[in-house]
Amino acid sequence: MNLIEHINNTYSQSVQVQMDSLSAMAQPIATCAELIVSRLLEGGKILTCGNGGCAGNAQHFSSIMLNRFERERPGLPAIALTADSSTLTGIANDYDFDEVFAKQVRTLGHPGDLLLVFTTSGNSENINAAIQAAHERKMLVIALNGRDGGRLSSLLLEGDEEICIPSDSSARILEAHLLIIHCLCDLIDKQLLGN
């Protein structure tokens, strides 16, 4: 195996997935950024969740919101539901792993808040349960999804938004989600702070 050739192929595949999806992603990303800003300006907060690498993306988004992206600004209210291991393991132990995010959404979420979920397949039951819990709490949902959208796509209601990366590779989907996170955070700052 030629390692350099393999690295070049990996980079090419990542760039290709992102370029192939650009024309379909630009408007949904702009719409999601506007939705997030409107929720923040109305006093809402953003709850985020995901599993595995998607949990990392959820936490990355929340940390940028709470701290900063590329410009100085006051912190913005965002909570990563993936970050509290005692809560996650307690809910999983006492109830079911499918409830680890939904129970938090029912407790922390309020009408006017927004749930931002990350998944590479749309078939994670704990993510889908969180979406249903958000709807119970009269929250809107943004889903960063992948593949064919899975069962998640059918759970979204009017006003919710989905950005689905049409790839079968979890790695390529996660990379695309990371770029979308950075686009969202940049657009949020531009809307709140101007150019």
N, C-alpha and C positions, 0 to 999 in steps of 0.2 A: 504494500500500500504506500503510495506517495502522499506523505502528510501535507505537503504544500498544495498539491493538487486538490486534496480533500478539503482543505481550508478554503481554497478559492471557490470550490463548488458550493460549500456551505454559505459563503458570503453571497454568491450569485443567486442561490435559491432564495435567501432571505430578501434580497433586493427585488427579485422578480415577483415574489408574493406581494410585497408592498407596492410595487409599481402597477401590477395587475389590478390591485384593488383600489388604487387611488381615485379613479374617476367615480367609482361607486361610493367611496368613503367620505369625500370632501364635504358634501352637503350634510350627511348625518352627523359628522363630527361638529360642524358649525351649529347645527340644531341642538345637539347635546350640550355644547358650551353655553348657548343661550339659555337653555333650560336650567342648567346648574346655576348660572348667574341669577336668573329670576328667582329661584328658590332661596339663594343666599340673601338677596336683597329683600325678600319677604320674611326674613328671620329664620329660615329653615337651615337644616344641617344635612350633610351627606354621610350616609352609612355605606361602608364598602365591605365586600366579602368575596372570597374565592378559595379554592383548594390548591395545595401544592404551589406551583409556580404562579398560579393565579392569585393565591394568597399574598405572595410577594408583591405582585402588581397592585393589589388592593391596598396593601400597606404603603407602597411607594406613593400612590396617589394621595392617600391621607396625609402622609408626612409632608409632601409638597404643599398641600392645602394649609396645614397647620403651621408650617415653617415659612417657606418661600420657594419660588421656582427660580427665575433668573433675575428678578427685581425685588427690591425691598418693598414690603407691604405688611399691613397687619395680618395676623393669622386668620384663616378662614375655617369655620367649624366642620370638621370631618372626623369620623371615627371608623377605624378598621376593626371590624368584628372578629377578625382573625388573630388579633394580637394578644388576647388575654387567655393564656393557656389554662389557668384555673377554671375560668368560666367555660371554655370549650370542653375540657375534659369532664367537668362536673355535669354539664348538660348531657354529654354523650354517655356518661356512666349512669346517671339517674333516669334518663329518658331514652334518647336514641340519637345516633350521630346525625340522622336526617334533620334533627331539630336544633343543631348547634347555632345556626344563624337565625332561624325563624323565631326562636324564643327571645333572642336579643332584640330582634326587630320589633317584636310585640311589646317589649319593655322600654326600649330606647326611642323607638320611632313615633313620630307624631304627624298628623296631617300637615302638609307643607314641607315635610322633609323629603329626601330623595334617597332611594337605594340604588347604588351602583354595583352591579355584580360582574364578575369576571369568570368565564368558563371557556374551555377549548372545545366543548362538545354540546353543551345545552342539555346534557342528560344527568347532571349531578343532582341527586334528590335533595341534598341540603340547600343547594342554590335555588332550586325550584320551589322548595318549601318557604324559603326566605322571600321570594317574589310574592307568593300567595299571602304571606304574613304582611308584607308591605301594602298590598292592596286592601287587606282587612283594616289597616291603620290609615287608609286614604292617602298613601304615599305613591308618588310616581316612581317608575323604575327605568334605569338605563342599563342595558345588557351589552357588554362586550363579549361576543360569542365567537364560535368558530364552526368549521365543517358545514353541515347543512342546517345548523341551528338547533337540532334536536328537539326534545319535548318543550324546552324553554320557550321557543318561538310562539307556541300555541297558548302560552300562559299570559302573554303581554296584552294589555288593555289599551284603549284609546288614550293617547297622551304619553304612553311609554315610548321609549326609543330603543332600537337594537342596531348595533354595528356588528355584522357577522363577517369574519374573515374566511373566504372560501378556500380553505386549505385542509388537507388531511394530516398535516404535521403539527403536533402540539408545539414544538419548538418554534416553527415559523409563525404560528398564531400568537404565541406569547410575545415574540419580537414585534409583531405588528401592533399588539395591544400596548406595548411599551411606547411605541411611537405615537399612538393615539393619545395615551396619557399625557405625553409631553405637548402634543398639539392642543389638547383640552386645557391644560394648565396655562399655556401661553395665551390662548384665546380668552380664558377667564381673566387673566391679568390685564390684557388689552381692553376688555370691556369695562373692567372696574377702574383701571388707572389711566386709560388712554394710551396713545403711542409714545 
